[in-house]
């Protein structure tokens, strides 16, 4: 089976600062793939490169069989409709209500009558576990957890097959984070999603991530499922999984 | 795969026994649904009290939007008294249907009564009036708070933020000199030109000096300078304070005991109140200079003649009145700029809105204040 995302030998440089030095990884269809690493290890940058917000200096990234380095305008437009992105701070349009935020892409691309559109939007709102009244609220009136859910609903508006999440549980309380993890699992089940998420939430890594890659020293230190990754003797992995918090977490298991 | 698969279709057929058969096929994904909506909308409207079969076995793929659409028309048919039998759904489709259907709520119809439509303009008017009153109230509270802080500071004058005041004078005053020079020079030129044309008819060329001197010093220089400052400084105050509000810097200041009025508002207000009169005097000089230039080029009044006449006709009171308006205008501009800044709420759009409002308010208030001065001073005979 062809991988959904294939990254090979990617090099990224900001001025003199080398961020990625030959990164390669594969995301298979239907899995929840975690991108891990400390601050500044370039995981968000890698995510931005996968969703066409940034271009690496060298290497190859292909998403759904399309090479991102040599993409035509039409292909890019098509590709952008195949994925949804949840930004770290939500990035909801502050001048639109939640319902308008979710509906804006549908309105632009699906050309459906307003009543059907409204029904789809309401269904998405309910699907991500937001209360009905949230539809008419503006982003400024939402709590942190609601913002995450609303932007997840927006990311899912076009029923994409591919979902990118940038630190989905950061800034949520443990209960909210757990509920959000559960939601992502449910949605994957329901909508056949492939999920790529940047995270350093140990709980998420233990409970929902199928496979992961750990970034450090400008390279991929380890890739695979959790056991495989934990067996790697690299110091960064030692610190991450066998540090105080990691040890406590691993005692609880799934 | 990209385009071929992106076709959705639905057909309404009559089979041998007269039973109605609905056959849907293709990709019922969100991008393709627009093809079937008109057909469904047209056909389902007229089917009442019949039994029909809906064959979904030829749908190659369906997403949650497709399910919503399907359920919408299924519900509509059932509401019209039809008996619908859905056949050929794959297990995956059934599963998706169950999951999505549990997320679809019956729409809470919120129809307004027709009466409220007629009353809507009045409602709107009432809301606007109330919003206006609330605005005035909020502004008065703001002014009051500001005065209290000012009085407390006057008792402890070493607590003034002198450094901030000086920096604000630099920004609002010195930084605005080029644009003030340009505008007041042009105003002088325009007045001289317009006056020259009229006065030449009567051979009263020399009176152009009276006209320029009095109109520029008493009215035009203060007004033009104030408008420039409102557009330049008032707007930036709103934006600065608004951004600080959004990033919670104002909250951070409050919890550290840094009174925003002491740190942000008063330095700005005082700075503009000091800078504006000075700028008005500067604009007086430049405006008269502009007029002098035109007078010498166009009306053959030499510089010496002009200055001699100027000394005779320009009473000092005109200059003083013009400059005295400065602090009042400055107070209005800086206060409305800061006040609107504090009104910015948490979304980014409101910065733009309040910046616009603050400039419009400031310019209006300046002109209204100027009108008040005119009436008052005329009544007093000054």
Interface residues (C-beta under 8 A of the other chain):
Chain A: X78 X81 X94 X95 X106 X109 X110 X111 X112 X113 X115 X116 X118 X119 X120 X122 X123 X124 X126 X127 X132 X138 X139 X140 X158 X159 X189 X190 X191
Chain B: X2 X29 X30 X31 X33 X34 X37 X41 X63 X64 X65 X68 X69 X72 X96 X99 X100 X103 X104 X105 X107 X108 X345 X346 X347 X348 X349
